[in-house]
C-alpha cells in the first residue's frame, strides 16, 4: 500500500508560480501512474494532470495546459506539479493520487485512483 504526502502549497498572487511535491512510500513507486487532482470550495474534485510510470506520457486538463507541468523523479519516489501563471481560479486543495490499474483509455476519473494524499492548499489572490 502506497502512502502519499504532498507539500508546497501556499498563498501567492496571480501570475506567480508554485511547485507542488508528492513523496510516496510503502510500495514500489514505479508500479504506479501518478496524478494530481484539485478541489475548490463547493466544487467537485477535478483532474489536473497525470504522468505514466516512467514519466514518458503526460496528460493535462484543458484548463491548465501550457501553464502546469507534471513530472516525476523515480529515484526520489516523488512526483511534482510545476504551476506557472497562476490564476485565482486555480485556488483549491491539490491532491496527489496513485493508481496501479492497467490503462483503460481513461485517466481523468478520480475513481480510477486508489491511493490519495491529504492535500495541500493553494490560494491565488487577484
Secondary structure, 3 states (H helix, E strand, C coil): CCEEEEECCEEEECCCCEEEEEEEECCCHHHCEEEEEEECCCCCCEEEEEECCCCCCEEECCCCCCCEEEEEEHHHCEEEEEECCCCHHHCEEEEEEEECCCCCCCCCCHHHCCEECCCEEEEEEC
